[in-house]
Amino acid sequence: MGKSVFIKLFICTISIIIISTNFCLPVSHALGKNIFSSGRTFLTKGNNISDTINSTELEETSADIYNVLLAIGIMVAVIVAMILGIQFMVASADEKAKVKEALLPFIVGCIVVFGAFTIWKIAVNIGNDAELPQEGDPDFVGPVQPPQDFDL
């Protein structure tokens, strides 16, 4: 199968997926008559203390996701490095040049992946060190009260 046939098949497949997902989307109810009551319900949900995010659970889940993705990234990088190394050791002169060409995208990919993990870890550490303003602080903004005069 030629490269152009593969590209055409790939484009057709992606187009079908995009078109089919547009037909499966739920109907938007934003134009209904109860949009203001729905907005009021949304705003008052934030006032309920039982609906707050458990920060300990969020930190644990984030750490679990980080560790799993980092382990997968390390495994993929090691496996690809081993394959490139073996190909380089058993290759002829022309094939060694091709392996060297494949080495640059591998190194760039590793830098991007592990750089992203580093940025994620830095962002999480900064977020964990940040303190939220408490009631009584000048920067504290209390719960948002919905406007009462928007009834239809």
Contacts in CASP RR format, 6 or more apart in sequence:
PFRMAT RR
TARGET T0000
AUTHOR 0000-0000-0000
METHOD contacts of the structure
MODEL  1
MGKSVFIKLFICTISIIIISTNFCLPVSHALGKNIFSSGRTFLTKGNNIS
DTINSTELEETSADIYNVLLAIGIMVAVIVAMILGIQFMVASADEKAKVK
EALLPFIVGCIVVFGAFTIWKIAVNIGNDAELPQEGDPDFVGPVQPPQDF
DL
29 38 0 8 1.000
33 152 0 8 1.000
36 150 0 8 1.000
36 151 0 8 1.000
36 152 0 8 1.000
37 151 0 8 1.000
39 146 0 8 1.000
40 146 0 8 1.000
40 150 0 8 1.000
43 144 0 8 1.000
43 145 0 8 1.000
43 146 0 8 1.000
44 146 0 8 1.000
45 51 0 8 1.000
46 143 0 8 1.000
46 144 0 8 1.000
47 143 0 8 1.000
59 124 0 8 1.000
59 128 0 8 1.000
62 124 0 8 1.000
66 117 0 8 1.000
66 120 0 8 1.000
66 121 0 8 1.000
66 124 0 8 1.000
69 117 0 8 1.000
70 117 0 8 1.000
73 113 0 8 1.000
77 106 0 8 1.000
77 110 0 8 1.000
77 113 0 8 1.000
80 106 0 8 1.000
81 106 0 8 1.000
84 99 0 8 1.000
84 102 0 8 1.000
84 103 0 8 1.000
84 106 0 8 1.000
85 99 0 8 1.000
87 95 0 8 1.000
87 99 0 8 1.000
88 96 0 8 1.000
88 99 0 8 1.000
88 100 0 8 1.000
91 98 0 8 1.000
91 99 0 8 1.000
133 139 0 8 1.000
133 140 0 8 1.000
133 141 0 8 1.000
134 140 0 8 1.000
135 142 0 8 1.000
END
